[in-house]
Amino acid sequence: AIRIRKSSLFHKTLNGAKVGSELMSVIHTALKNGINPIDYLTALQQHQAQVKQDPFAWLPWNYQQTLQALVEETPLAA
């Protein structure tokens, strides 16, 4: 929390500080759950529509099962 407070002093806008703080929170949560934050954030961006429909399924501790379910239900191209 102290690092976030110190680094937030250098954001140019209040909105920028808020976005930075939210990203740090998501990254920290992913790390605490043994999830690679880059992979996690990439998956969220690649599946934006699904994330909006069911955010709970895309929490760091759920998203890998959700990705696996998507792979299993996607028909293979012939």
mmJSON file of the N, C-alpha and C atoms, coordinates in Angstrom:
{"data_MODEL":{"atom_site":{
"group_PDB":["ATOM","ATOM","ATOM","ATOM","ATOM","ATOM","ATOM","ATOM","ATOM","ATOM","ATOM","ATOM","ATOM","ATOM","ATOM","ATOM","ATOM","ATOM","ATOM","ATOM","ATOM","ATOM","ATOM","ATOM","ATOM","ATOM","ATOM","ATOM","ATOM","ATOM","ATOM","ATOM","ATOM","ATOM","ATOM","ATOM","ATOM","ATOM","ATOM","ATOM","ATOM","ATOM","ATOM","ATOM","ATOM","ATOM","ATOM","ATOM","ATOM","ATOM","ATOM","ATOM","ATOM","ATOM","ATOM","ATOM","ATOM","ATOM","ATOM","ATOM","ATOM","ATOM","ATOM","ATOM","ATOM","ATOM","ATOM","ATOM","ATOM","ATOM","ATOM","ATOM","ATOM","ATOM","ATOM","ATOM","ATOM","ATOM","ATOM","ATOM","ATOM","ATOM","ATOM","ATOM","ATOM","ATOM","ATOM","ATOM","ATOM","ATOM","ATOM","ATOM","ATOM","ATOM","ATOM","ATOM","ATOM","ATOM","ATOM","ATOM","ATOM","ATOM","ATOM","ATOM","ATOM","ATOM","ATOM","ATOM","ATOM","ATOM","ATOM","ATOM","ATOM","ATOM","ATOM","ATOM","ATOM","ATOM","ATOM","ATOM","ATOM","ATOM","ATOM","ATOM","ATOM","ATOM","ATOM","ATOM","ATOM","ATOM","ATOM","ATOM","ATOM","ATOM","ATOM","ATOM","ATOM","ATOM","ATOM","ATOM","ATOM","ATOM","ATOM","ATOM","ATOM","ATOM","ATOM","ATOM","ATOM","ATOM","ATOM","ATOM","ATOM","ATOM","ATOM","ATOM","ATOM","ATOM","ATOM","ATOM","ATOM","ATOM","ATOM","ATOM","ATOM","ATOM","ATOM","ATOM","ATOM","ATOM","ATOM","ATOM","ATOM","ATOM","ATOM","ATOM","ATOM","ATOM","ATOM","ATOM","ATOM","ATOM","ATOM","ATOM","ATOM","ATOM","ATOM","ATOM","ATOM","ATOM","ATOM","ATOM","ATOM","ATOM","ATOM","ATOM","ATOM","ATOM","ATOM","ATOM","ATOM","ATOM","ATOM","ATOM","ATOM","ATOM","ATOM","ATOM","ATOM","ATOM","ATOM","ATOM","ATOM","ATOM","ATOM","ATOM","ATOM","ATOM","ATOM","ATOM","ATOM","ATOM","ATOM","ATOM","ATOM","ATOM","ATOM","ATOM","ATOM","ATOM","ATOM","ATOM","ATOM","ATOM"],
"id":[1,2,3,4,5,6,7,8,9,10,11,12,13,14,15,16,17,18,19,20,21,22,23,24,25,26,27,28,29,30,31,32,33,34,35,36,37,38,39,40,41,42,43,44,45,46,47,48,49,50,51,52,53,54,55,56,57,58,59,60,61,62,63,64,65,66,67,68,69,70,71,72,73,74,75,76,77,78,79,80,81,82,83,84,85,86,87,88,89,90,91,92,93,94,95,96,97,98,99,100,101,102,103,104,105,106,107,108,109,110,111,112,113,114,115,116,117,118,119,120,121,122,123,124,125,126,127,128,129,130,131,132,133,134,135,136,137,138,139,140,141,142,143,144,145,146,147,148,149,150,151,152,153,154,155,156,157,158,159,160,161,162,163,164,165,166,167,168,169,170,171,172,173,174,175,176,177,178,179,180,181,182,183,184,185,186,187,188,189,190,191,192,193,194,195,196,197,198,199,200,201,202,203,204,205,206,207,208,209,210,211,212,213,214,215,216,217,218,219,220,221,222,223,224,225,226,227,228,229,230,231,232,233,234],
"type_symbol":["N","C","C","N","C","C","N","C","C","N","C","C","N","C","C","N","C","C","N","C","C","N","C","C","N","C","C","N","C","C","N","C","C","N","C","C","N","C","C","N","C","C","N","C","C","N","C","C","N","C","C","N","C","C","N","C","C","N","C","C","N","C","C","N","C","C","N","C","C","N","C","C","N","C","C","N","C","C","N","C","C","N","C","C","N","C","C","N","C","C","N","C","C","N","C","C","N","C","C","N","C","C","N","C","C","N","C","C","N","C","C","N","C","C","N","C","C","N","C","C","N","C","C","N","C","C","N","C","C","N","C","C","N","C","C","N","C","C","N","C","C","N","C","C","N","C","C","N","C","C","N","C","C","N","C","C","N","C","C","N","C","C","N","C","C","N","C","C","N","C","C","N","C","C","N","C","C","N","C","C","N","C","C","N","C","C","N","C","C","N","C","C","N","C","C","N","C","C","N","C","C","N","C","C","N","C","C","N","C","C","N","C","C","N","C","C","N","C","C","N","C","C","N","C","C","N","C","C","N","C","C","N","C","C"],
"label_atom_id":["N","CA","C","N","CA","C","N","CA","C","N","CA","C","N","CA","C","N","CA","C","N","CA","C","N","CA","C","N","CA","C","N","CA","C","N","CA","C","N","CA","C","N","CA","C","N","CA","C","N","CA","C","N","CA","C","N","CA","C","N","CA","C","N","CA","C","N","CA","C","N","CA","C","N","CA","C","N","CA","C","N","CA","C","N","CA","C","N","CA","C","N","CA","C","N","CA","C","N","CA","C","N","CA","C","N","CA","C","N","CA","C","N","CA","C","N","CA","C","N","CA","C","N","CA","C","N","CA","C","N","CA","C","N","CA","C","N","CA","C","N","CA","C","N","CA","C","N","CA","C","N","CA","C","N","CA","C","N","CA","C","N","CA","C","N","CA","C","N","CA","C","N","CA","C","N","CA","C","N","CA","C","N","CA","C","N","CA","C","N","CA","C","N","CA","C","N","CA","C","N","CA","C","N","CA","C","N","CA","C","N","CA","C","N","CA","C","N","CA","C","N","CA","C","N","CA","C","N","CA","C","N","CA","C","N","CA","C","N","CA","C","N","CA","C","N","CA","C","N","CA","C","N","CA","C","N","CA","C","N","CA","C","N","CA","C","N","CA","C","N","CA","C"],
"label_alt_id":[null,null,null,null,null,null,null,null,null,null,null,null,null,null,null,null,null,null,null,null,null,null,null,null,null,null,null,null,null,null,null,null,null,null,null,null,null,null,null,null,null,null,null,null,null,null,null,null,null,null,null,null,null,null,null,null,null,null,null,null,null,null,null,null,null,null,null,null,null,null,null,null,null,null,null,null,null,null,null,null,null,null,null,null,null,null,null,null,null,null,null,null,null,null,null,null,null,null,null,null,null,null,null,null,null,null,null,null,null,null,null,null,null,null,null,null,null,null,null,null,null,null,null,null,null,null,null,null,null,null,null,null,null,null,null,null,null,null,null,null,null,null,null,null,null,null,null,null,null,null,null,null,null,null,null,null,null,null,null,null,null,null,null,null,null,null,null,null,null,null,null,null,null,null,null,null,null,null,null,null,null,null,null,null,null,null,null,null,null,null,null,null,null,null,null,null,null,null,null,null,null,null,null,null,null,null,null,null,null,null,null,null,null,null,null,null,null,null,null,null,null,null,null,null,null,null,null,null,null,null,null,null,null,null],
"label_comp_id":["ALA","ALA","ALA","ILE","ILE","ILE","ARG","ARG","ARG","ILE","ILE","ILE","ARG","ARG","ARG","LYS","LYS","LYS","SER","SER","SER","SER","SER","SER","LEU","LEU","LEU","PHE","PHE","PHE","HIS","HIS","HIS","LYS","LYS","LYS","THR","THR","THR","LEU","LEU","LEU","ASN","ASN","ASN","GLY","GLY","GLY","ALA","ALA","ALA","LYS","LYS","LYS","VAL","VAL","VAL","GLY","GLY","GLY","SER","SER","SER","GLU","GLU","GLU","LEU","LEU","LEU","MET","MET","MET","SER","SER","SER","VAL","VAL","VAL","ILE","ILE","ILE","HIS","HIS","HIS","THR","THR","THR","ALA","ALA","ALA","LEU","LEU","LEU","LYS","LYS","LYS","ASN","ASN","ASN","GLY","GLY","GLY","ILE","ILE","ILE","ASN","ASN","ASN","PRO","PRO","PRO","ILE","ILE","ILE","ASP","ASP","ASP","TYR","TYR","TYR","LEU","LEU","LEU","THR","THR","THR","ALA","ALA","ALA","LEU","LEU","LEU","GLN","GLN","GLN","GLN","GLN","GLN","HIS","HIS","HIS","GLN","GLN","GLN","ALA","ALA","ALA","GLN","GLN","GLN","VAL","VAL","VAL","LYS","LYS","LYS","GLN","GLN","GLN","ASP","ASP","ASP","PRO","PRO","PRO","PHE","PHE","PHE","ALA","ALA","ALA","TRP","TRP","TRP","LEU","LEU","LEU","PRO","PRO","PRO","TRP","TRP","TRP","ASN","ASN","ASN","TYR","TYR","TYR","GLN","GLN","GLN","GLN","GLN","GLN","THR","THR","THR","LEU","LEU","LEU","GLN","GLN","GLN","ALA","ALA","ALA","LEU","LEU","LEU","VAL","VAL","VAL","GLU","GLU","GLU","GLU","GLU","GLU","THR","THR","THR","PRO","PRO","PRO","LEU","LEU","LEU","ALA","ALA","ALA","ALA","ALA","ALA"],
"label_asym_id":["A","A","A","A","A","A","A","A","A","A","A","A","A","A","A","A","A","A","A","A","A","A","A","A","A","A","A","A","A","A","A","A","A","A","A","A","A","A","A","A","A","A","A","A","A","A","A","A","A","A","A","A","A","A","A","A","A","A","A","A","A","A","A","A","A","A","A","A","A","A","A","A","A","A","A","A","A","A","A","A","A","A","A","A","A","A","A","A","A","A","A","A","A","A","A","A","A","A","A","A","A","A","A","A","A","A","A","A","A","A","A","A","A","A","A","A","A","A","A","A","A","A","A","A","A","A","A","A","A","A","A","A","A","A","A","A","A","A","A","A","A","A","A","A","A","A","A","A","A","A","A","A","A","A","A","A","A","A","A","A","A","A","A","A","A","A","A","A","A","A","A","A","A","A","A","A","A","A","A","A","A","A","A","A","A","A","A","A","A","A","A","A","A","A","A","A","A","A","A","A","A","A","A","A","A","A","A","A","A","A","A","A","A","A","A","A","A","A","A","A","A","A","A","A","A","A","A","A","A","A","A","A","A","A"],
"label_entity_id":["1","1","1","1","1","1","1","1","1","1","1","1","1","1","1","1","1","1","1","1","1","1","1","1","1","1","1","1","1","1","1","1","1","1","1","1","1","1","1","1","1","1","1","1","1","1","1","1","1","1","1","1","1","1","1","1","1","1","1","1","1","1","1","1","1","1","1","1","1","1","1","1","1","1","1","1","1","1","1","1","1","1","1","1","1","1","1","1","1","1","1","1","1","1","1","1","1","1","1","1","1","1","1","1","1","1","1","1","1","1","1","1","1","1","1","1","1","1","1","1","1","1","1","1","1","1","1","1","1","1","1","1","1","1","1","1","1","1","1","1","1","1","1","1","1","1","1","1","1","1","1","1","1","1","1","1","1","1","1","1","1","1","1","1","1","1","1","1","1","1","1","1","1","1","1","1","1","1","1","1","1","1","1","1","1","1","1","1","1","1","1","1","1","1","1","1","1","1","1","1","1","1","1","1","1","1","1","1","1","1","1","1","1","1","1","1","1","1","1","1","1","1","1","1","1","1","1","1","1","1","1","1","1","1"],
"label_seq_id":[1,1,1,2,2,2,3,3,3,4,4,4,5,5,5,6,6,6,7,7,7,8,8,8,9,9,9,10,10,10,11,11,11,12,12,12,13,13,13,14,14,14,15,15,15,16,16,16,17,17,17,18,18,18,19,19,19,20,20,20,21,21,21,22,22,22,23,23,23,24,24,24,25,25,25,26,26,26,27,27,27,28,28,28,29,29,29,30,30,30,31,31,31,32,32,32,33,33,33,34,34,34,35,35,35,36,36,36,37,37,37,38,38,38,39,39,39,40,40,40,41,41,41,42,42,42,43,43,43,44,44,44,45,45,45,46,46,46,47,47,47,48,48,48,49,49,49,50,50,50,51,51,51,52,52,52,53,53,53,54,54,54,55,55,55,56,56,56,57,57,57,58,58,58,59,59,59,60,60,60,61,61,61,62,62,62,63,63,63,64,64,64,65,65,65,66,66,66,67,67,67,68,68,68,69,69,69,70,70,70,71,71,71,72,72,72,73,73,73,74,74,74,75,75,75,76,76,76,77,77,77,78,78,78],
"pdbx_PDB_ins_code":[null,null,null,null,null,null,null,null,null,null,null,null,null,null,null,null,null,null,null,null,null,null,null,null,null,null,null,null,null,null,null,null,null,null,null,null,null,null,null,null,null,null,null,null,null,null,null,null,null,null,null,null,null,null,null,null,null,null,null,null,null,null,null,null,null,null,null,null,null,null,null,null,null,null,null,null,null,null,null,null,null,null,null,null,null,null,null,null,null,null,null,null,null,null,null,null,null,null,null,null,null,null,null,null,null,null,null,null,null,null,null,null,null,null,null,null,null,null,null,null,null,null,null,null,null,null,null,null,null,null,null,null,null,null,null,null,null,null,null,null,null,null,null,null,null,null,null,null,null,null,null,null,null,null,null,null,null,null,null,null,null,null,null,null,null,null,null,null,null,null,null,null,null,null,null,null,null,null,null,null,null,null,null,null,null,null,null,null,null,null,null,null,null,null,null,null,null,null,null,null,null,null,null,null,null,null,null,null,null,null,null,null,null,null,null,null,null,null,null,null,null,null,null,null,null,null,null,null,null,null,null,null,null,null],
"Cartn_x":[0.828,0.0,0.873,2.0,2.856,3.444,3.855,4.396,3.364,2.129,1.076,0.877,0.864,0.686,1.832,3.057,4.205,4.176,3.902,3.915,2.729,1.636,0.463,0.697,1.721,2.039,2.489,2.916,3.481,2.506,1.275,0.267,-0.148,-0.41,-0.734,-2.171,-3.072,-4.473,-5.003,-6.111,-6.765,-7.245,-7.76,-8.209,-7.03,-5.892,-4.7,-4.261,-4.343,-3.986,-4.953,-6.24,-7.245,-7.004,-6.758,-6.501,-5.243,-4.193,-2.953,-3.161,-3.932,-4.212,-5.019,-6.005,-6.819,-5.988,-5.117,-4.25,-3.303,-2.743,-1.849,-2.596,-3.845,-4.646,-4.902,-5.246,-5.491,-4.212,-3.101,-1.816,-1.437,-1.582,-1.235,-2.134,-3.422,-4.351,-3.976,-3.634,-3.214,-1.966,-0.981,0.257,-0.008,-0.858,-1.174,-1.871,-2.496,-3.188,-2.374,-1.085,-0.201,-0.455,-1.031,-1.38,-0.399,0.044,0.893,0.027,0.319,-0.547,-0.599,0.487,0.481,-0.482,-0.407,-1.328,-2.774,-2.989,-4.341,-4.91,-4.154,-4.634,-4.837,-3.983,-4.138,-5.439,-5.727,-6.97,-8.188,-8.128,-9.251,-9.49,-8.421,-8.565,-9.072,-8.61,-9.012,-10.463,-11.013,-12.378,-13.248,-13.133,-13.849,-15.356,-15.953,-17.408,-17.832,-17.097,-17.429,-17.202,-16.167,-15.885,-17.045,-17.582,-18.717,-19.967,-20.156,-21.338,-21.267,-20.078,-19.928,-18.596,-18.505,-17.229,-16.699,-17.59,-17.158,-16.321,-16.69,-15.961,-14.553,-14.292,-12.992,-12.138,-12.502,-11.634,-10.354,-9.249,-7.968,-8.015,-8.75,-8.785,-9.793,-10.55,-11.523,-11.197,-10.387,-10.293,-9.692,-8.785,-8.188,-9.221,-10.121,-11.19,-12.138,-12.389,-13.259,-12.635,-11.339,-10.649,-10.708,-10.496,-10.544,-11.931,-12.969,-14.338,-14.595,-14.052,-14.207,-13.519,-12.347,-11.606,-12.383,-12.943,-13.664,-14.96,-15.602,-16.864,-16.68,-15.473,-15.205,-15.001,-15.837,-15.657,-14.368,-13.728,-12.495,-12.823,-12.027,-12.22,-11.754,-12.513,-12.15,-11.203],
"Cartn_y":[-1.193,0.0,1.259,1.209,2.392,2.701,1.676,1.905,2.574,2.112,2.694,4.157,4.464,5.861,6.725,6.22,7.007,7.209,6.141,6.276,7.077,7.099,7.842,9.351,9.795,11.227,11.716,10.807,11.204,11.053,10.683,10.633,12.062,12.301,13.658,14.051,13.067,13.373,12.434,12.826,11.982,10.682,10.782,9.58,8.646,9.192,8.378,7.661,8.347,7.733,6.603,6.816,5.791,4.547,4.749,3.623,2.873,3.614,2.988,2.173,2.706,2.009,0.735,0.814,-0.365,-1.447,-1.048,-2.03,-2.684,-1.893,-2.454,-3.459,-3.165,-4.069,-5.384,-5.306,-6.515,-7.339,-6.68,-7.373,-8.051,-7.346,-7.901,-9.097,-8.977,-10.079,-11.305,-11.092,-12.21,-12.877,-12.082,-12.636,-13.428,-12.899,-13.578,-14.917,-15.067,-16.31,-17.201,-16.887,-17.714,-17.616,-16.515,-16.305,-15.312,-15.589,-14.648,-13.453,-12.255,-11.109,-10.724,-10.925,-10.607,-11.533,-12.826,-13.786,-13.461,-13.122,-12.818,-11.582,-10.496,-9.264,-9.454,-10.247,-10.54,-11.295,-12.288,-13.055,-12.155,-11.244,-10.323,-9.457,-8.989,-8.155,-8.958,-10.18,-11.009,-11.469,-11.48,-11.982,-10.918,-9.688,-8.573,-8.803,-9.285,-9.481,-10.496,-11.6,-12.624,-12.109,-11.295,-10.729,-9.852,-9.054,-8.181,-8.992,-10.125,-10.956,-11.689,-12.148,-12.939,-12.62,-11.479,-11.081,-12.097,-12.754,-13.715,-14.835,-15.27,-16.359,-15.946,-14.643,-14.147,-13.588,-13.872,-13.501,-14.33,-13.841,-14.545,-16.023,-16.385,-17.774,-18.618,-17.996,-18.728,-18.726,-17.788,-17.55,-18.716,-19.482,-20.6,-21.691,-21.954,-22.914,-22.377,-21.082,-20.468,-20.574,-20.309,-20.453,-21.896,-22.836,-24.252,-24.626,-24.134,-24.418,-23.831,-22.656,-22.055,-22.897,-23.415,-24.251,-25.541,-26.126,-27.391,-27.237,-26.074,-25.894,-25.345,-24.918,-24.396,-25.559,-25.643,-26.735,-26.549,-27.658,-27.614,-27.344,-26.508,-26.222,-27.419,-27.746,-28.907,-28.525],
"Cartn_z":[0.0,0.0,0.0,0.689,0.754,-0.615,-1.358,-2.699,-3.595,-3.502,-4.327,-3.963,-2.686,-2.278,-2.772,-2.671,-3.126,-4.634,-5.395,-6.851,-7.356,-6.609,-7.069,-7.042,-6.363,-6.346,-7.713,-8.57,-9.852,-11.016,-10.741,-11.797,-12.136,-13.41,-13.844,-13.537,-13.479,-13.2,-12.126,-11.543,-10.549,-11.191,-12.412,-13.116,-13.39,-13.784,-14.017,-12.754,-11.627,-10.348,-10.001,-10.288,-10.008,-10.866,-12.151,-13.054,-12.614,-12.289,-11.832,-10.567,-9.648,-8.399,-8.642,-9.535,-9.838,-10.524,-11.444,-12.101,-11.1,-10.204,-9.185,-8.31,-7.99,-7.181,-7.91,-9.195,-9.991,-10.108,-10.379,-10.51,-9.198,-8.091,-6.783,-6.442,-6.739,-6.48,-7.302,-8.567,-9.419,-8.848,-8.487,-7.931,-6.651,-5.776,-4.519,-4.751,-5.924,-6.255,-7.179,-7.336,-8.147,-9.639,-10.072,-11.478,-12.088,-13.319,-14.047,-14.45,-13.934,-14.221,-15.698,-16.437,-17.868,-18.602,-18.31,-18.932,-18.565,-17.302,-16.825,-17.515,-17.528,-18.159,-19.659,-20.285,-21.715,-21.965,-21.128,-21.277,-21.094,-20.137,-19.924,-21.151,-21.76,-22.953,-24.141,-24.284,-25.421,-25.321,-24.12,-23.902,-23.232,-23.687,-23.062,-22.97,-24.039,-24.049,-22.987,-22.891,-21.9,-20.478,-20.294,-18.968,-18.523,-19.44,-19.101,-18.771,-19.445,-19.206,-17.869,-17.495,-16.272,-15.596,-14.919,-14.301,-13.287,-12.546,-11.529,-12.138,-13.337,-13.996,-14.386,-14.405,-14.859,-13.72,-12.48,-11.366,-11.466,-10.908,-11.086,-10.717,-9.696,-9.258,-10.05,-10.961,-11.783,-13.269,-13.721,-15.159,-15.941,-15.348,-16.086,-16.389,-15.449,-15.701,-16.771,-16.757,-17.756,-19.139,-19.244,-20.529,-21.019,-20.115,-20.489,-20.999,-20.345,-20.783,-22.169,-22.445,-23.772,-24.836,-24.517,-25.463,-25.739,-24.7,-24.846,-25.638,-25.57,-26.288,-27.696,-28.048,-29.382,-30.346,-31.403,-32.367,-33.166,-33.469,-34.254,-35.715,-36.345,-37.77,-38.587,-39.614,-40.438,-41.538],
"occupancy":[1.0,1.0,1.0,1.0,1.0,1.0,1.0,1.0,1.0,1.0,1.0,1.0,1.0,1.0,1.0,1.0,1.0,1.0,1.0,1.0,1.0,1.0,1.0,1.0,1.0,1.0,1.0,1.0,1.0,1.0,1.0,1.0,1.0,1.0,1.0,1.0,1.0,1.0,1.0,1.0,1.0,1.0,1.0,1.0,1.0,1.0,1.0,1.0,1.0,1.0,1.0,1.0,1.0,1.0,1.0,1.0,1.0,1.0,1.0,1.0,1.0,1.0,1.0,1.0,1.0,1.0,1.0,1.0,1.0,1.0,1.0,1.0,1.0,1.0,1.0,1.0,1.0,1.0,1.0,1.0,1.0,1.0,1.0,1.0,1.0,1.0,1.0,1.0,1.0,1.0,1.0,1.0,1.0,1.0,1.0,1.0,1.0,1.0,1.0,1.0,1.0,1.0,1.0,1.0,1.0,1.0,1.0,1.0,1.0,1.0,1.0,1.0,1.0,1.0,1.0,1.0,1.0,1.0,1.0,1.0,1.0,1.0,1.0,1.0,1.0,1.0,1.0,1.0,1.0,1.0,1.0,1.0,1.0,1.0,1.0,1.0,1.0,1.0,1.0,1.0,1.0,1.0,1.0,1.0,1.0,1.0,1.0,1.0,1.0,1.0,1.0,1.0,1.0,1.0,1.0,1.0,1.0,1.0,1.0,1.0,1.0,1.0,1.0,1.0,1.0,1.0,1.0,1.0,1.0,1.0,1.0,1.0,1.0,1.0,1.0,1.0,1.0,1.0,1.0,1.0,1.0,1.0,1.0,1.0,1.0,1.0,1.0,1.0,1.0,1.0,1.0,1.0,1.0,1.0,1.0,1.0,1.0,1.0,1.0,1.0,1.0,1.0,1.0,1.0,1.0,1.0,1.0,1.0,1.0,1.0,1.0,1.0,1.0,1.0,1.0,1.0,1.0,1.0,1.0,1.0,1.0,1.0,1.0,1.0,1.0,1.0,1.0,1.0,1.0,1.0,1.0,1.0,1.0,1.0],
"B_iso_or_equiv":[0.0,0.0,0.0,0.0,0.0,0.0,0.0,0.0,0.0,0.0,0.0,0.0,0.0,0.0,0.0,0.0,0.0,0.0,0.0,0.0,0.0,0.0,0.0,0.0,0.0,0.0,0.0,0.0,0.0,0.0,0.0,0.0,0.0,0.0,0.0,0.0,0.0,0.0,0.0,0.0,0.0,0.0,0.0,0.0,0.0,0.0,0.0,0.0,0.0,0.0,0.0,0.0,0.0,0.0,0.0,0.0,0.0,0.0,0.0,0.0,0.0,0.0,0.0,0.0,0.0,0.0,0.0,0.0,0.0,0.0,0.0,0.0,0.0,0.0,0.0,0.0,0.0,0.0,0.0,0.0,0.0,0.0,0.0,0.0,0.0,0.0,0.0,0.0,0.0,0.0,0.0,0.0,0.0,0.0,0.0,0.0,0.0,0.0,0.0,0.0,0.0,0.0,0.0,0.0,0.0,0.0,0.0,0.0,0.0,0.0,0.0,0.0,0.0,0.0,0.0,0.0,0.0,0.0,0.0,0.0,0.0,0.0,0.0,0.0,0.0,0.0,0.0,0.0,0.0,0.0,0.0,0.0,0.0,0.0,0.0,0.0,0.0,0.0,0.0,0.0,0.0,0.0,0.0,0.0,0.0,0.0,0.0,0.0,0.0,0.0,0.0,0.0,0.0,0.0,0.0,0.0,0.0,0.0,0.0,0.0,0.0,0.0,0.0,0.0,0.0,0.0,0.0,0.0,0.0,0.0,0.0,0.0,0.0,0.0,0.0,0.0,0.0,0.0,0.0,0.0,0.0,0.0,0.0,0.0,0.0,0.0,0.0,0.0,0.0,0.0,0.0,0.0,0.0,0.0,0.0,0.0,0.0,0.0,0.0,0.0,0.0,0.0,0.0,0.0,0.0,0.0,0.0,0.0,0.0,0.0,0.0,0.0,0.0,0.0,0.0,0.0,0.0,0.0,0.0,0.0,0.0,0.0,0.0,0.0,0.0,0.0,0.0,0.0,0.0,0.0,0.0,0.0,0.0,0.0],
"pdbx_formal_charge":[null,null,null,null,null,null,null,null,null,null,null,null,null,null,null,null,null,null,null,null,null,null,null,null,null,null,null,null,null,null,null,null,null,null,null,null,null,null,null,null,null,null,null,null,null,null,null,null,null,null,null,null,null,null,null,null,null,null,null,null,null,null,null,null,null,null,null,null,null,null,null,null,null,null,null,null,null,null,null,null,null,null,null,null,null,null,null,null,null,null,null,null,null,null,null,null,null,null,null,null,null,null,null,null,null,null,null,null,null,null,null,null,null,null,null,null,null,null,null,null,null,null,null,null,null,null,null,null,null,null,null,null,null,null,null,null,null,null,null,null,null,null,null,null,null,null,null,null,null,null,null,null,null,null,null,null,null,null,null,null,null,null,null,null,null,null,null,null,null,null,null,null,null,null,null,null,null,null,null,null,null,null,null,null,null,null,null,null,null,null,null,null,null,null,null,null,null,null,null,null,null,null,null,null,null,null,null,null,null,null,null,null,null,null,null,null,null,null,null,null,null,null,null,null,null,null,null,null,null,null,null,null,null,null],
"auth_seq_id":[1,1,1,2,2,2,3,3,3,4,4,4,5,5,5,6,6,6,7,7,7,8,8,8,9,9,9,10,10,10,11,11,11,12,12,12,13,13,13,14,14,14,15,15,15,16,16,16,17,17,17,18,18,18,19,19,19,20,20,20,21,21,21,22,22,22,23,23,23,24,24,24,25,25,25,26,26,26,27,27,27,28,28,28,29,29,29,30,30,30,31,31,31,32,32,32,33,33,33,34,34,34,35,35,35,36,36,36,37,37,37,38,38,38,39,39,39,40,40,40,41,41,41,42,42,42,43,43,43,44,44,44,45,45,45,46,46,46,47,47,47,48,48,48,49,49,49,50,50,50,51,51,51,52,52,52,53,53,53,54,54,54,55,55,55,56,56,56,57,57,57,58,58,58,59,59,59,60,60,60,61,61,61,62,62,62,63,63,63,64,64,64,65,65,65,66,66,66,67,67,67,68,68,68,69,69,69,70,70,70,71,71,71,72,72,72,73,73,73,74,74,74,75,75,75,76,76,76,77,77,77,78,78,78],
"auth_comp_id":["ALA","ALA","ALA","ILE","ILE","ILE","ARG","ARG","ARG","ILE","ILE","ILE","ARG","ARG","ARG","LYS","LYS","LYS","SER","SER","SER","SER","SER","SER","LEU","LEU","LEU","PHE","PHE","PHE","HIS","HIS","HIS","LYS","LYS","LYS","THR","THR","THR","LEU","LEU","LEU","ASN","ASN","ASN","GLY","GLY","GLY","ALA","ALA","ALA","LYS","LYS","LYS","VAL","VAL","VAL","GLY","GLY","GLY","SER","SER","SER","GLU","GLU","GLU","LEU","LEU","LEU","MET","MET","MET","SER","SER","SER","VAL","VAL","VAL","ILE","ILE","ILE","HIS","HIS","HIS","THR","THR","THR","ALA","ALA","ALA","LEU","LEU","LEU","LYS","LYS","LYS","ASN","ASN","ASN","GLY","GLY","GLY","ILE","ILE","ILE","ASN","ASN","ASN","PRO","PRO","PRO","ILE","ILE","ILE","ASP","ASP","ASP","TYR","TYR","TYR","LEU","LEU","LEU","THR","THR","THR","ALA","ALA","ALA","LEU","LEU","LEU","GLN","GLN","GLN","GLN","GLN","GLN","HIS","HIS","HIS","GLN","GLN","GLN","ALA","ALA","ALA","GLN","GLN","GLN","VAL","VAL","VAL","LYS","LYS","LYS","GLN","GLN","GLN","ASP","ASP","ASP","PRO","PRO","PRO","PHE","PHE","PHE","ALA","ALA","ALA","TRP","TRP","TRP","LEU","LEU","LEU","PRO","PRO","PRO","TRP","TRP","TRP","ASN","ASN","ASN","TYR","TYR","TYR","GLN","GLN","GLN","GLN","GLN","GLN","THR","THR","THR","LEU","LEU","LEU","GLN","GLN","GLN","ALA","ALA","ALA","LEU","LEU","LEU","VAL","VAL","VAL","GLU","GLU","GLU","GLU","GLU","GLU","THR","THR","THR","PRO","PRO","PRO","LEU","LEU","LEU","ALA","ALA","ALA","ALA","ALA","ALA"],
"auth_asym_id":["A","A","A","A","A","A","A","A","A","A","A","A","A","A","A","A","A","A","A","A","A","A","A","A","A","A","A","A","A","A","A","A","A","A","A","A","A","A","A","A","A","A","A","A","A","A","A","A","A","A","A","A","A","A","A","A","A","A","A","A","A","A","A","A","A","A","A","A","A","A","A","A","A","A","A","A","A","A","A","A","A","A","A","A","A","A","A","A","A","A","A","A","A","A","A","A","A","A","A","A","A","A","A","A","A","A","A","A","A","A","A","A","A","A","A","A","A","A","A","A","A","A","A","A","A","A","A","A","A","A","A","A","A","A","A","A","A","A","A","A","A","A","A","A","A","A","A","A","A","A","A","A","A","A","A","A","A","A","A","A","A","A","A","A","A","A","A","A","A","A","A","A","A","A","A","A","A","A","A","A","A","A","A","A","A","A","A","A","A","A","A","A","A","A","A","A","A","A","A","A","A","A","A","A","A","A","A","A","A","A","A","A","A","A","A","A","A","A","A","A","A","A","A","A","A","A","A","A","A","A","A","A","A","A"],
"auth_atom_id":["N","CA","C","N","CA","C","N","CA","C","N","CA","C","N","CA","C","N","CA","C","N","CA","C","N","CA","C","N","CA","C","N","CA","C","N","CA","C","N","CA","C","N","CA","C","N","CA","C","N","CA","C","N","CA","C","N","CA","C","N","CA","C","N","CA","C","N","CA","C","N","CA","C","N","CA","C","N","CA","C","N","CA","C","N","CA","C","N","CA","C","N","CA","C","N","CA","C","N","CA","C","N","CA","C","N","CA","C","N","CA","C","N","CA","C","N","CA","C","N","CA","C","N","CA","C","N","CA","C","N","CA","C","N","CA","C","N","CA","C","N","CA","C","N","CA","C","N","CA","C","N","CA","C","N","CA","C","N","CA","C","N","CA","C","N","CA","C","N","CA","C","N","CA","C","N","CA","C","N","CA","C","N","CA","C","N","CA","C","N","CA","C","N","CA","C","N","CA","C","N","CA","C","N","CA","C","N","CA","C","N","CA","C","N","CA","C","N","CA","C","N","CA","C","N","CA","C","N","CA","C","N","CA","C","N","CA","C","N","CA","C","N","CA","C","N","CA","C","N","CA","C","N","CA","C","N","CA","C","N","CA","C","N","CA","C","N","CA","C","N","CA","C"],
"pdbx_PDB_model_num":[1,1,1,1,1,1,1,1,1,1,1,1,1,1,1,1,1,1,1,1,1,1,1,1,1,1,1,1,1,1,1,1,1,1,1,1,1,1,1,1,1,1,1,1,1,1,1,1,1,1,1,1,1,1,1,1,1,1,1,1,1,1,1,1,1,1,1,1,1,1,1,1,1,1,1,1,1,1,1,1,1,1,1,1,1,1,1,1,1,1,1,1,1,1,1,1,1,1,1,1,1,1,1,1,1,1,1,1,1,1,1,1,1,1,1,1,1,1,1,1,1,1,1,1,1,1,1,1,1,1,1,1,1,1,1,1,1,1,1,1,1,1,1,1,1,1,1,1,1,1,1,1,1,1,1,1,1,1,1,1,1,1,1,1,1,1,1,1,1,1,1,1,1,1,1,1,1,1,1,1,1,1,1,1,1,1,1,1,1,1,1,1,1,1,1,1,1,1,1,1,1,1,1,1,1,1,1,1,1,1,1,1,1,1,1,1,1,1,1,1,1,1,1,1,1,1,1,1,1,1,1,1,1,1]
}}}
